[in-house]
Amino acid sequence: MPHLAEPATITSPIPLSPAANDEPLTPLRFLQRAAEVFPDKDAIVYGARRYSYRRFAREAEQLARVLQARIEPGDRIAYLVPNTPEMLIGHFAVPLAGGVLVAINTRLSRAEIDYILLHSGARVLIADAEILASIGDPLASVGTLEEVVEVQDPEFGHPGGHVASGQVSYEEFLGRAADLDEPVSWHVRDERAPISINYTSGTTGKPKGVVYTHRGAYLNALGEVFHQQLTSASVYLWTLPMFHCNGWCTPWAVTAAGATHVGLRAVRADRIWELIDGASVTHLCGAPTVCTTIAASADAHLVERPLRITTAGAPPSPTIIETLEDLGITVVHVYGLTEVYGPFTVCEYQTAWDGLDRGERAKRLARQGVGMVQAESARVVDEQGQDVPADGTTIGEIVLRGNNVMLEYFRDSRATKEAFRGGWFHTGDLGVMHPDRYIELKDRAKDIVISGGENISTVEVEQAVVSHDAVLEVAVIGRPDERWGERPVAFVVLRDGHAAGADELRVHTRGLLAAFKVPDEFHFVAELPHTATGKVRKFDLRAAAVHA
């Protein structure tokens, strides 16, 4: 029975726009609406904690009032928090206060975290107690930082109390709202104002701060609602880190649908399957390594209800797509980068593919596809910026343009200008355009192997190797070679209880690829090095190959 004494609506001043037919776009509207339409519905589920949409919105307002009292519009507020309710609330509270959210990768080193805090000029850091215990007090080394707010998670064994000075608990910080009566507005004056800054992985240099706007986040979130097929009946499991491209804008998308968020502190196969069954999960997102974790789990079984996995970060192999389909799971393949708010293209399913055999259909589903509904069409261009033939063979660079391309690199005009040359965002990814106008990623420009003047797609080689029944995961890199320039080398993780040698994998791969594409070496490893977002750290493997 609803608590009728509490109003369903939330506070909001009169809209700032003077025109009845022009309201600046912002994803803040999604929570405002959800709290009005679904006030008593479960918005967030995390262990034993439950937040209705009414409570979700009110806590966002509380935190926004506290932040608003101590920052100027446009100031940066950093978060170093896993996928807990506080991280989700921050996606609304920070912009509601007029601030800019900087969600930091929770797996970074102290030096990397300090760099991002300094570069962004963050004034407040809201951080998880376990992480603070491991990195120490950032106040001592980050001059712009004024306060650290510690988020305790006692339900999972993290009681807090790790910062000696300038630290306050999240509950104490939130409690300051009781002394504040300044209202916050769910409306914005400028839809092109920054809403967040997301830092790239920095694998080829210092991380760059990618600036998102309210308008871009709003449109990208709606694209996610459409392509993930989210409704108010959906239950979304947070396997994708919210620090990565703001969770592909899904914090705002799931809220727009009025669906339920299920928090997940760490990606573990047993816990994922427990929640798929126990929390009635219908949707989740993640890199192909998350798909592999789910499919290879000892707990894997045919799902009892429809489950839709949206995957990106690296091309999923047709083999893993087939495996998940055998479990009753639908795989949606998208492609994008931090600079385009996460997903930009989607492998839109065609009913004509129903008549294809499973292997050929899985190959179609492994392509990166076409522009999403909120995006423009992707192009594949040569070095002169001209479109390559749509023959599925000629390789060029993938370039993108549209409303969900970043505003800029924060404090880096030179890199911004270089990325936007010719009026398009240059991804640095190499791909082909198929006759049906679906793009297919072949490699990062830096990952392509050039052997004897021939380009070898590491993605193509990886998909051939992983199609062997004994292979769980594989990564292919180029190793310098005096005769050929470079030769491919494979690092292989075998499935539990399976065995295969280099000769067996070499014969298998030679049956699928031209001989010059077959790796010269196969190194068997217990696991591959991954980034926090599930991408293989190929630069680590290159170093290992050189010293092998």
Secondary structure, DSSP 4 states (H G I P E B T S, - for coil): ---TTS-S----PSPS-S-TT-----THHHHHHHHHHSTTSEEEEETTEEEEHHHHHHHHHHHHHHHHTT--TT-EEEEE--BSHHHHHHHHHHHHTT-EEEEPPTT--HHHHHHHHHHHT-SEEEEEHHHHHHH--GGGT-TT--EEEEE-BGGGTB------SSEEEHHHHHHGGGG------S--S-TTSEEEEEE---TTSS--EEEEEHHHHHHHHHHHHHHHT--TT-EEE--S-TTSHHHHTHHHHHHHHT-EEE-BSS--HHHHHHHHHHTT--EEEE-HHHHHHHHT-TT----SS-EEEEE-SSPPPHHHHHHHHHTTEEEEEEEEEGGGTEEEEE----GGGGGS-HHHHHHHHTS-BEE-TTS---EEE-TTSPBPPSSS---EEEEE-STTS-SEETT-HHHHHHHTGGGSEEEEEEEEE-TTS-EEEEEETTT-EEETTEEE-HHHHHHHHHTSTTEEEEEEEEEEETTTEEEEEEEEEEPTT----HHHHHHHHHTTS-GGGS-SEEEE-S---B-TTS-B-HHHHHHHHHT-
